Amino acid sequence: MEKIHLYDKIISPLVTEKSTNLSEQNKIIFKVNTKANKKNLKTNIEKIFKVNVVKVNIINKKTRIKLTRGKKVRVKGYKKAIITLKKGQNIDLTTGI
């Protein structure tokens, strides 16, 4: 089993209309490594951003085939994590790590 570095588990934040609405409920959505799990994500986010994580939900988006201009295109799947923070805390995604 290979070790993954602290910053390698979190790939990028997902900024969409839905994720912006969830930020009002102290929830942040990240695209994460496919080998990441809830326990490791919780400790990594607490160390990196110095916040208290209440809950971690993980969703696997499967690879799918999409029709674009009459051609079949493969859309690669990924894993995303919805992180629920303690009330009153937030992560500012506009600044870098």
C-alpha positions in Angstrom: 0.0 0.0 0.0 1.6 3.3 -1.1 1.5 6.3 1.2 -0.3 9.4 -0.1 1.0 12.8 1.0 -1.3 15.2 3.1 -1.9 17.5 0.1 -2.3 14.7 -2.5 -5.7 13.6 -1.2 -7.5 16.9 -2.0 -7.3 17.7 -5.7 -9.5 20.8 -6.0 -12.6 22.5 -4.6 -15.7 22.2 -6.6 -17.3 25.6 -7.1 -20.8 25.2 -8.6 -24.2 26.8 -7.9 -25.1 23.8 -5.7 -21.9 23.9 -3.7 -22.3 27.7 -3.2 -25.8 27.1 -1.8 -24.4 24.4 0.5 -21.8 26.7 1.9 -24.6 28.5 3.8 -25.0 25.2 5.7 -21.2 25.1 6.5 -20.6 22.5 3.8 -17.7 22.5 1.4 -17.3 20.2 -1.6 -13.8 19.0 -2.8 -12.7 16.7 -5.6 -10.5 14.1 -3.9 -8.2 11.3 -4.8 -9.9 7.9 -5.6 -7.9 6.2 -2.8 -9.0 8.7 -0.1 -11.3 7.7 2.7 -13.4 9.5 5.3 -11.1 9.1 8.2 -8.0 10.4 6.3 -9.9 13.3 4.7 -11.2 14.4 8.1 -7.7 14.6 9.6 -6.1 16.1 6.5 -8.7 18.9 6.2 -8.4 19.7 9.9 -4.6 19.9 9.6 -4.5 21.9 6.4 -7.3 24.5 7.0 -7.3 24.4 10.9 -11.0 23.9 11.2 -13.2 21.3 13.0 -14.8 18.7 10.7 -18.2 17.4 11.9 -19.0 15.0 9.1 -17.6 13.7 5.8 -19.8 12.3 3.0 -18.1 10.7 -0.1 -19.7 10.4 -3.5 -18.2 8.3 -6.4 -19.0 9.8 -9.8 -18.7 6.9 -12.4 -17.2 7.1 -15.8 -19.8 7.7 -18.4 -20.2 8.1 -22.2 -21.5 11.4 -23.5 -22.6 12.2 -27.0 -20.8 15.4 -28.3 -21.3 16.5 -31.9 -22.3 13.0 -32.9 -19.3 11.4 -31.4 -19.1 9.3 -28.3 -16.8 10.8 -25.7 -15.8 9.3 -22.4 -16.2 11.5 -19.3 -13.8 10.4 -16.6 -15.3 9.6 -13.2 -14.0 11.1 -9.9 -14.6 11.0 -6.2 -16.0 14.0 -4.4 -16.3 14.7 -0.7 -18.8 16.9 1.1 -17.2 18.2 4.2 -19.5 19.5 7.0 -17.7 22.0 9.3 -18.5 23.0 12.9 -21.1 25.9 13.1 -19.4 29.3 12.7 -16.3 28.0 10.9 -15.6 28.3 7.2 -12.9 27.8 4.6 -12.1 30.7 2.2 -11.7 29.0 -1.2 -10.5 32.2 -2.9 -7.1 32.2 -1.1 -4.5 29.5 -1.8 -3.4 26.9 0.7 
